[in-house]
Amino acid sequence: MPRNIEIKARIASVEALLPRARTLADGAPVLMAQDDSFFAVAHGRLKLREFADGSAELIHYHRADSVEAKASDYVRVPVPDPAALRQALARGCGLRGRVRKQRWLLLAGATRIHLDRVEGLGDFMELEVMLQDGQSDAEGSAIAEALMRELGLADAERLAGAYLDLLAVAAGG
């Protein structure tokens, strides 16, 4: 099962961080629109992610709600009919909420750098260090922390949960 080490932090703006992120990346950023629907499940988180081109994937993941660098294991499944699946999952599990964002994706070695503009919340940065077979969480955390320093974000406000959790707090729930 694929595993990441993740850090999520609030940033002043995507535009302010993008030039620095580009210097660390292996190529140009890719901009994508994402619409995530989260469903109530007993274990972990389950979301249907839809892209602007009509493609979609169902993602289930486990990740601790901690501001520290944390491990996340996940399963991703391509979805041919996202509208029908959203309806079925909402009926069967309950829809917890939706998160819409613009994401600038950059790759730096085995790390995905996400610069996110989240509707209703603002701008954020997320690192996902993709662990290789045999690579420890501690090694992944060290890579993530080094990238935070290189991005000038060592002291940035870190987030414990998902964007959906922040939206619930912002809505008073």
C-alpha beads as a LAMMPS data file, in Angstrom:
LAMMPS data file: protein, C-alpha beads

173 atoms
172 bonds

1 atom types
1 bond types

-500.0 500.0 xlo xhi
-500.0 500.0 ylo yhi
-500.0 500.0 zlo zhi

Masses

1 110.0

Atoms # bond

1 1 1 0.000 0.000 0.000
2 1 1 1.475 3.402 -0.915
3 1 1 2.601 5.625 1.972
4 1 1 3.466 9.296 2.276
5 1 1 4.846 11.537 4.942
6 1 1 2.788 14.730 4.922
7 1 1 2.987 18.270 6.230
8 1 1 0.322 20.887 5.594
9 1 1 0.818 24.591 6.378
10 1 1 -0.977 27.886 5.894
11 1 1 0.844 30.294 3.534
12 1 1 0.432 33.984 2.756
13 1 1 -0.273 33.301 -0.913
14 1 1 0.408 30.830 -3.678
15 1 1 1.963 33.607 -5.759
16 1 1 4.450 34.466 -2.990
17 1 1 5.641 30.855 -2.543
18 1 1 5.511 29.625 -6.139
19 1 1 8.872 31.134 -7.255
20 1 1 10.730 29.492 -4.360
21 1 1 8.943 26.178 -4.892
22 1 1 9.873 26.270 -8.585
23 1 1 13.586 26.494 -7.703
24 1 1 13.281 23.197 -5.796
25 1 1 11.111 21.416 -8.361
26 1 1 12.176 19.126 -11.173
27 1 1 9.874 20.850 -13.668
28 1 1 7.123 23.378 -14.197
29 1 1 4.036 23.388 -11.983
30 1 1 0.835 21.752 -13.174
31 1 1 -2.369 23.621 -12.306
32 1 1 -5.474 21.539 -11.668
33 1 1 -8.955 22.136 -10.313
34 1 1 -10.108 19.569 -7.760
35 1 1 -13.538 19.004 -6.220
36 1 1 -13.391 16.603 -3.266
37 1 1 -16.539 15.080 -1.740
38 1 1 -15.938 13.522 1.699
39 1 1 -18.084 10.692 3.038
40 1 1 -18.717 9.443 6.564
41 1 1 -16.776 6.239 7.245
42 1 1 -15.848 4.322 10.386
43 1 1 -12.109 4.301 9.701
44 1 1 -9.908 6.916 8.054
45 1 1 -11.234 9.293 5.415
46 1 1 -12.989 8.570 2.122
47 1 1 -13.193 11.126 -0.656
48 1 1 -14.252 11.237 -4.263
49 1 1 -11.902 13.576 -6.141
50 1 1 -13.153 15.021 -9.416
51 1 1 -10.930 16.868 -11.860
52 1 1 -11.887 19.580 -14.343
53 1 1 -11.274 17.206 -17.286
54 1 1 -14.071 14.904 -16.044
55 1 1 -11.777 12.215 -14.621
56 1 1 -12.156 11.140 -10.999
57 1 1 -10.767 8.839 -8.351
58 1 1 -11.965 7.441 -5.057
59 1 1 -9.348 7.786 -2.315
60 1 1 -9.395 6.164 1.108
61 1 1 -6.639 7.123 3.530
62 1 1 -5.507 6.890 7.139
63 1 1 -3.575 9.827 8.579
64 1 1 -3.196 11.099 12.126
65 1 1 -4.569 14.566 12.871
66 1 1 -1.268 16.071 13.990
67 1 1 0.646 19.230 13.089
68 1 1 3.848 17.171 12.939
69 1 1 5.064 15.397 9.819
70 1 1 2.818 12.330 9.707
71 1 1 2.420 9.096 7.813
72 1 1 -0.508 8.555 5.480
73 1 1 -1.355 5.296 3.738
74 1 1 -3.884 5.325 0.950
75 1 1 -5.715 3.499 -1.801
76 1 1 -6.720 5.265 -5.056
77 1 1 -9.256 3.813 -7.492
78 1 1 -10.175 5.339 -10.891
79 1 1 -13.880 6.219 -11.136
80 1 1 -15.632 6.150 -14.534
81 1 1 -18.937 7.679 -13.330
82 1 1 -18.262 10.114 -10.466
83 1 1 -21.776 11.601 -10.307
84 1 1 -23.375 8.179 -9.817
85 1 1 -20.751 7.130 -7.279
86 1 1 -21.178 10.379 -5.311
87 1 1 -24.927 9.775 -5.172
88 1 1 -24.501 6.160 -4.051
89 1 1 -21.907 6.997 -1.384
90 1 1 -23.933 9.954 -0.104
91 1 1 -26.980 7.685 0.258
92 1 1 -25.064 4.832 1.862
93 1 1 -22.471 6.619 3.976
94 1 1 -23.553 10.240 4.233
95 1 1 -21.847 13.235 2.640
96 1 1 -19.686 15.074 5.191
97 1 1 -18.871 17.970 2.869
98 1 1 -17.036 19.199 -0.191
99 1 1 -13.703 20.919 -0.681
100 1 1 -13.031 22.796 -3.918
101 1 1 -9.549 23.997 -4.704
102 1 1 -7.042 25.046 -7.295
103 1 1 -3.817 23.061 -6.880
104 1 1 -0.406 23.849 -8.305
105 1 1 1.515 20.554 -8.279
106 1 1 5.303 20.497 -8.376
107 1 1 7.602 17.498 -8.008
108 1 1 10.899 17.668 -6.140
109 1 1 12.465 14.228 -6.320
110 1 1 10.063 11.849 -4.575
111 1 1 8.107 14.708 -2.996
112 1 1 4.913 16.282 -4.259
113 1 1 4.658 19.965 -3.397
114 1 1 1.049 21.164 -3.479
115 1 1 0.241 24.865 -3.450
116 1 1 -3.485 24.999 -2.794
117 1 1 -6.046 27.782 -3.060
118 1 1 -9.013 26.393 -1.142
119 1 1 -12.438 27.920 -1.695
120 1 1 -13.590 29.558 1.541
121 1 1 -10.260 29.068 3.364
122 1 1 -7.333 30.684 1.540
123 1 1 -3.893 29.458 0.519
124 1 1 -1.950 26.470 1.820
125 1 1 1.087 24.319 1.060
126 1 1 1.182 20.560 1.433
127 1 1 4.182 18.268 1.127
128 1 1 3.803 14.575 0.369
129 1 1 7.056 12.637 0.566
130 1 1 6.327 9.415 -1.314
131 1 1 8.073 6.686 0.665
132 1 1 9.918 4.013 -1.254
133 1 1 9.896 0.345 -0.209
134 1 1 12.049 -0.002 2.886
135 1 1 12.188 3.741 3.551
136 1 1 11.284 4.645 7.133
137 1 1 8.831 7.276 8.348
138 1 1 11.773 8.993 10.062
139 1 1 13.622 9.317 6.730
140 1 1 10.510 10.739 5.079
141 1 1 9.977 13.174 7.955
142 1 1 13.578 14.391 7.662
143 1 1 13.075 15.046 3.932
144 1 1 9.823 16.914 4.600
145 1 1 11.342 19.047 7.365
146 1 1 14.337 19.922 5.166
147 1 1 11.989 21.006 2.367
148 1 1 9.998 23.135 4.830
149 1 1 13.240 24.955 5.700
150 1 1 14.200 25.344 2.018
151 1 1 10.753 26.774 1.271
152 1 1 11.165 29.272 4.118
153 1 1 8.267 27.649 6.003
154 1 1 10.034 26.178 9.039
155 1 1 7.963 28.432 11.320
156 1 1 4.742 28.416 9.285
157 1 1 1.436 27.580 10.958
158 1 1 0.900 23.848 10.432
159 1 1 -2.453 22.159 10.106
160 1 1 -3.472 18.968 11.877
161 1 1 -6.494 17.814 9.883
162 1 1 -8.012 18.023 6.437
163 1 1 -9.335 21.126 4.675
164 1 1 -12.821 19.752 5.353
165 1 1 -12.166 20.083 9.103
166 1 1 -11.177 23.735 8.664
167 1 1 -14.272 24.433 6.601
168 1 1 -16.433 22.930 9.357
169 1 1 -14.769 25.187 11.953
170 1 1 -15.166 28.231 9.680
171 1 1 -18.875 27.408 9.302
172 1 1 -19.241 27.119 13.070
173 1 1 -19.649 23.338 13.091

Bonds

1 1 1 2
2 1 2 3
3 1 3 4
4 1 4 5
5 1 5 6
6 1 6 7
7 1 7 8
8 1 8 9
9 1 9 10
10 1 10 11
11 1 11 12
12 1 12 13
13 1 13 14
14 1 14 15
15 1 15 16
16 1 16 17
17 1 17 18
18 1 18 19
19 1 19 20
20 1 20 21
21 1 21 22
22 1 22 23
23 1 23 24
24 1 24 25
25 1 25 26
26 1 26 27
27 1 27 28
28 1 28 29
29 1 29 30
30 1 30 31
31 1 31 32
32 1 32 33
33 1 33 34
34 1 34 35
35 1 35 36
36 1 36 37
37 1 37 38
38 1 38 39
39 1 39 40
40 1 40 41
41 1 41 42
42 1 42 43
43 1 43 44
44 1 44 45
45 1 45 46
46 1 46 47
47 1 47 48
48 1 48 49
49 1 49 50
50 1 50 51
51 1 51 52
52 1 52 53
53 1 53 54
54 1 54 55
55 1 55 56
56 1 56 57
57 1 57 58
58 1 58 59
59 1 59 60
60 1 60 61
61 1 61 62
62 1 62 63
63 1 63 64
64 1 64 65
65 1 65 66
66 1 66 67
67 1 67 68
68 1 68 69
69 1 69 70
70 1 70 71
71 1 71 72
72 1 72 73
73 1 73 74
74 1 74 75
75 1 75 76
76 1 76 77
77 1 77 78
78 1 78 79
79 1 79 80
80 1 80 81
81 1 81 82
82 1 82 83
83 1 83 84
84 1 84 85
85 1 85 86
86 1 86 87
87 1 87 88
88 1 88 89
89 1 89 90
90 1 90 91
91 1 91 92
92 1 92 93
93 1 93 94
94 1 94 95
95 1 95 96
96 1 96 97
97 1 97 98
98 1 98 99
99 1 99 100
100 1 100 101
101 1 101 102
102 1 102 103
103 1 103 104
104 1 104 105
105 1 105 106
106 1 106 107
107 1 107 108
108 1 108 109
109 1 109 110
110 1 110 111
111 1 111 112
112 1 112 113
113 1 113 114
114 1 114 115
115 1 115 116
116 1 116 117
117 1 117 118
118 1 118 119
119 1 119 120
120 1 120 121
121 1 121 122
122 1 122 123
123 1 123 124
124 1 124 125
125 1 125 126
126 1 126 127
127 1 127 128
128 1 128 129
129 1 129 130
130 1 130 131
131 1 131 132
132 1 132 133
133 1 133 134
134 1 134 135
135 1 135 136
136 1 136 137
137 1 137 138
138 1 138 139
139 1 139 140
140 1 140 141
141 1 141 142
142 1 142 143
143 1 143 144
144 1 144 145
145 1 145 146
146 1 146 147
147 1 147 148
148 1 148 149
149 1 149 150
150 1 150 151
151 1 151 152
152 1 152 153
153 1 153 154
154 1 154 155
155 1 155 156
156 1 156 157
157 1 157 158
158 1 158 159
159 1 159 160
160 1 160 161
161 1 161 162
162 1 162 163
163 1 163 164
164 1 164 165
165 1 165 166
166 1 166 167
167 1 167 168
168 1 168 169
169 1 169 170
170 1 170 171
171 1 171 172
172 1 172 173
